[in-house]
């Protein structure tokens, strides 16, 4: 059985900013006054994540086999980079 491993501990930091756009207060209010506090919107959040690259390796675990198997290095995975998130917002 193969297993891909990264058993190191890493510190991760983020810098980001966000903005929420929503409907004005009482826009969705009914003639009876219901839904007066309901507003809908979108949240946009962007920034940059700082993280050390992960080094990955495939290591084989026990078991007998007629085929020779060896563990091998899969390289590294870069985890720093920019991000952009969007979310739907409902406030009541």
C-alpha positions as CSV (number, residue, x, y, z in Angstrom):
1,X,0.0,0.0,0.0
2,X,1.3,3.5,-0.9
3,X,1.0,6.5,1.4
4,X,1.9,10.1,0.5
5,X,3.4,11.8,3.5
6,X,4.2,15.3,4.8
7,X,4.8,15.0,8.5
8,X,6.4,18.4,9.2
9,X,4.9,21.2,11.2
10,X,4.5,24.5,9.4
11,X,3.6,28.0,10.4
12,X,1.3,29.9,8.0
13,X,0.6,33.6,7.8
14,X,-2.0,35.5,5.8
15,X,-2.5,39.1,4.9
16,X,-5.9,40.0,3.5
17,X,-8.8,42.4,3.2
18,X,-12.5,42.1,2.5
19,X,-15.5,44.0,1.4
20,X,-19.2,43.3,1.9
21,X,-21.8,44.7,-0.5
22,X,-25.4,44.3,0.6
23,X,-28.9,45.6,-0.2
24,X,-30.1,48.7,1.7
25,X,-32.0,48.3,4.9
26,X,-35.8,47.6,4.5
27,X,-35.5,47.1,0.7
28,X,-37.1,43.6,1.0
29,X,-39.8,44.7,3.5
30,X,-43.4,43.6,2.8
31,X,-46.4,45.9,3.1
32,X,-47.1,44.3,6.5
33,X,-43.6,45.0,7.8
34,X,-42.2,41.5,7.5
35,X,-38.6,41.0,6.3
36,X,-37.7,44.6,7.3
37,X,-34.4,43.4,8.7
38,X,-33.5,41.1,5.8
39,X,-30.7,42.1,3.5
40,X,-28.8,40.1,0.9
41,X,-25.2,40.6,-0.3
42,X,-21.9,39.3,-1.3
43,X,-18.6,39.2,0.6
44,X,-15.3,39.5,-1.4
45,X,-12.1,38.7,0.4
46,X,-8.6,38.6,-1.1
47,X,-5.0,38.4,0.1
48,X,-1.8,36.5,0.2
49,X,-0.8,33.4,2.2
50,X,2.8,32.8,3.3
51,X,3.6,29.2,3.9
52,X,6.7,26.9,3.6
53,X,6.6,24.4,0.7
54,X,5.6,20.9,1.6
55,X,8.0,18.1,0.6
56,X,6.1,14.9,-0.5
57,X,7.3,11.4,-0.6
58,X,5.6,8.0,-1.4
59,X,6.6,5.5,1.2
60,X,5.7,1.8,1.0
61,X,4.5,-0.1,4.0
62,X,5.3,-3.8,4.7
63,X,3.7,-6.7,3.0
64,X,5.3,-9.3,0.7
65,X,5.3,-9.1,-3.0
66,X,7.0,-10.7,-5.9
67,X,7.5,-7.2,-7.5
68,X,10.3,-5.1,-6.2
69,X,8.9,-1.8,-4.7
70,X,10.8,1.3,-3.5
71,X,9.9,4.5,-1.8
72,X,10.4,7.7,-3.9
73,X,10.3,11.5,-3.6
74,X,7.4,13.3,-5.3
75,X,8.9,16.7,-5.0
76,X,7.6,19.8,-3.3
77,X,4.2,21.5,-3.2
78,X,4.3,25.3,-3.1
79,X,1.7,26.6,-0.6
80,X,2.3,30.4,-0.7
81,X,0.2,32.4,-3.1
82,X,-2.7,34.8,-3.6
83,X,-6.3,34.0,-2.9
84,X,-9.7,35.4,-3.7
85,X,-12.9,34.2,-1.9
86,X,-16.5,35.2,-2.5
87,X,-19.4,34.3,-0.3
88,X,-23.2,34.9,-0.4
89,X,-24.5,36.8,2.7
90,X,-28.0,36.8,4.2
91,X,-28.5,39.1,7.2
92,X,-31.6,39.2,9.3
